[in-house]
Amino acid sequence: MSERTTTTGARADLVADTALALLAERGMRGLTHRAVDEAAGLPQGSTSNVARTRQALLELAVRRLADREERVLALHELPGPDDGADAVLDALALAGHRALTLNRELTLARYELALEATRRPELRAHFDAAGARFRDRLTALVTALGSTSPARHALTLTAWADGLLFSCVAGSYHADVPSLSDIRADLREIVEGMLGTRPS
């Protein structure tokens, strides 16, 4: 890899990370090319060189969000069904707790982008493709755990997680972050109900 490619990649990551931070801090209206330049300490016009249009800047932010959330959720480290349902519950609970605590800003930025995607069909495709990483992995997990309706059960778990995250980051429970053990207890009850058995 050339030095120019490395530099360009690092600059793109800086622009994307700054865009995500601005989305969390100021909302969609606060995200402009000039604001990214100023917040990142870059010369004026630098962000435009990386992402010329607003659409390109949003797409860059969505891709970076997916990469960072994949690390937060540790998708590559999620246990397989051979490790047992308890190990899966532990990993999913930890991922949810991280999203509410260490990565609260990232979670808030995701909701800003999700709302914008409802108004921009061209952004919707990028947002959905990024989200498919976790959805597909979750569907495979519940299938392996014995789900008789994996697509529906993956949706149930995703909807529960999204509801929890939104309520505790931007909703009426924003000041009440559940403990790791509480999140795990909720997950266990949901999975037990879906599988019709007590996970072991």
C-alpha positions in Angstrom: 0.0 0.0 0.0 1.4 3.4 -1.0 1.9 6.2 1.5 -0.7 8.3 -0.4 -3.3 5.5 -0.1 -2.6 5.2 3.6 -2.8 8.9 4.1 -6.0 9.1 2.1 -7.5 6.3 4.1 -6.5 7.9 7.4 -8.0 11.3 6.2 -11.3 9.6 5.2 -11.5 7.9 8.6 -10.8 11.2 10.4 -13.5 12.9 8.3 -16.0 10.1 9.0 -15.3 9.9 12.7 -15.7 13.7 13.0 -18.9 13.5 11.1 -20.3 10.9 13.5 -19.2 13.0 16.5 -21.0 16.0 15.0 -24.1 14.0 14.3 -24.2 12.9 18.0 -23.5 16.4 19.3 -25.4 18.7 16.9 -27.8 16.5 14.9 -28.2 16.3 11.1 -28.4 20.1 10.7 -25.0 20.5 12.4 -23.3 18.3 9.9 -21.7 20.4 7.2 -18.4 20.1 5.3 -17.2 23.3 6.9 -18.1 22.0 10.4 -16.2 18.8 9.8 -13.1 20.7 8.7 -13.3 22.9 11.8 -14.0 20.1 14.3 -11.3 17.9 12.8 -8.7 20.7 12.6 -8.4 20.3 8.9 -7.7 23.1 6.3 -10.9 24.4 4.8 -12.0 22.3 1.8 -10.4 19.1 3.1 -13.7 17.3 3.8 -14.9 18.2 0.3 -11.8 16.6 -1.2 -12.8 13.3 0.6 -16.6 13.5 0.1 -17.6 16.1 -2.4 -21.3 16.1 -1.8 -23.5 15.8 1.3 -24.7 12.4 0.1 -21.1 11.2 -0.2 -20.4 12.5 3.3 -23.4 10.7 4.7 -22.4 7.5 2.9 -18.9 7.8 4.3 -20.3 8.2 7.8 -22.6 5.1 7.4 -19.7 2.9 6.2 -17.5 4.1 9.1 -20.4 3.6 11.6 -20.7 0.0 10.4 -17.0 -0.7 10.8 -16.9 0.8 14.3 -20.1 -0.9 15.5 -18.8 -4.2 14.2 -15.8 -3.7 16.5 -18.0 -2.6 19.4 -20.3 -5.6 18.9 -17.3 -7.8 18.2 -19.2 -9.7 15.6 -16.0 -11.7 14.7 -15.8 -12.8 18.3 -19.4 -13.8 18.8 -19.5 -17.4 20.1 -21.0 -20.1 17.9 -23.8 -22.4 19.0 -21.3 -25.1 19.9 -20.3 -22.8 22.8 -23.8 -22.9 24.2 -26.6 -20.4 24.5 -25.2 -19.0 27.7 -22.1 -17.9 25.9 -24.2 -16.3 23.1 -26.3 -14.4 25.7 -23.2 -13.2 27.5 -21.7 -11.8 24.3 -24.9 -10.1 23.1 -25.5 -8.6 26.5 -22.0 -7.2 26.6 -22.4 -5.7 23.1 -25.7 -4.0 24.2 -24.1 -2.7 27.4 -21.1 -1.3 25.4 -23.5 0.5 23.0 -25.2 2.2 26.0 -22.1 3.2 27.9 -18.7 3.3 26.2 -20.2 3.9 22.7 -23.3 6.0 23.6 -22.2 8.7 21.1 -21.9 6.2 18.3 -25.4 4.9 19.0 -26.9 8.3 18.9 -25.2 9.0 15.6 -26.7 5.8 14.2 -30.2 7.0 15.1 -29.6 10.3 13.3 -28.4 8.5 10.2 -31.4 6.0 10.4 -33.9 8.9 10.4 -32.1 10.6 7.5 -32.2 7.3 5.6 -36.0 7.4 5.8 -35.9 10.6 3.7 -33.1 9.7 1.4 -33.7 6.5 -0.6 -30.1 6.7 -2.0 -28.8 6.6 1.6 -31.3 3.8 2.6 -29.5 1.2 0.5 -26.1 2.0 2.2 -27.7 2.0 5.7 -29.5 -1.3 5.1 -26.4 -3.0 3.7 -24.4 -1.9 6.7 -27.0 -3.3 9.1 -27.2 -6.6 7.3 -23.8 -7.6 8.8 -25.4 -7.9 12.2 -28.8 -9.1 11.1 -27.3 -12.0 9.1 -25.0 -13.1 11.9 -27.9 -12.9 14.4 -30.2 -14.9 12.1 -27.5 -17.6 11.8 -27.1 -17.7 15.6 -30.8 -18.2 16.4 -31.0 -20.8 13.6 -28.2 -22.8 15.2 -29.8 -22.4 18.6 -32.9 -24.2 17.4 -35.2 -21.4 16.3 -38.1 -22.7 14.2 -38.6 -19.2 12.7 -35.1 -17.6 12.5 -36.0 -14.6 10.5 -38.9 -13.6 12.8 -36.8 -14.3 15.9 -33.9 -12.3 14.6 -36.3 -9.4 14.0 -37.7 -9.8 17.5 -34.2 -9.6 19.1 -33.2 -6.7 16.9 -36.4 -4.8 17.7 -35.9 -5.4 21.4 -32.3 -4.2 21.2 -33.2 -1.1 19.2 -36.0 -0.2 21.6 -33.7 -0.6 24.6 -30.9 1.5 23.0 -33.2 4.2 21.8 -35.1 4.5 25.2 -31.8 4.6 27.1 -29.9 7.0 24.8 -32.6 9.4 23.5 -35.9 8.4 25.1 -37.5 8.6 28.5 -35.0 6.3 30.1 -31.9 8.2 29.0 -30.8 8.7 32.6 -31.4 5.0 33.5 -28.8 2.8 31.9 -29.5 -0.9 32.7 -26.8 -3.0 34.2 -25.1 -5.7 32.2 -26.8 -8.3 34.4 -30.2 -6.7 33.7 -29.7 -6.7 29.9 -28.6 -10.4 30.1 -31.7 -11.3 32.1 -33.9 -9.7 29.5 -32.2 -11.5 26.7 -32.5 -14.8 28.5 -36.2 -14.4 29.0 -36.7 -13.4 25.3 -34.6 -16.3 24.0 -36.3 -18.8 26.4 -39.7 -17.6 25.0 -38.6 -17.9 21.4 -37.0 -21.4 21.7 -39.7 -22.7 24.1 -36.9 -24.0 26.4 -34.4 -22.9 28.9 -31.0 -22.2 27.2 -28.2 -24.3 28.6 
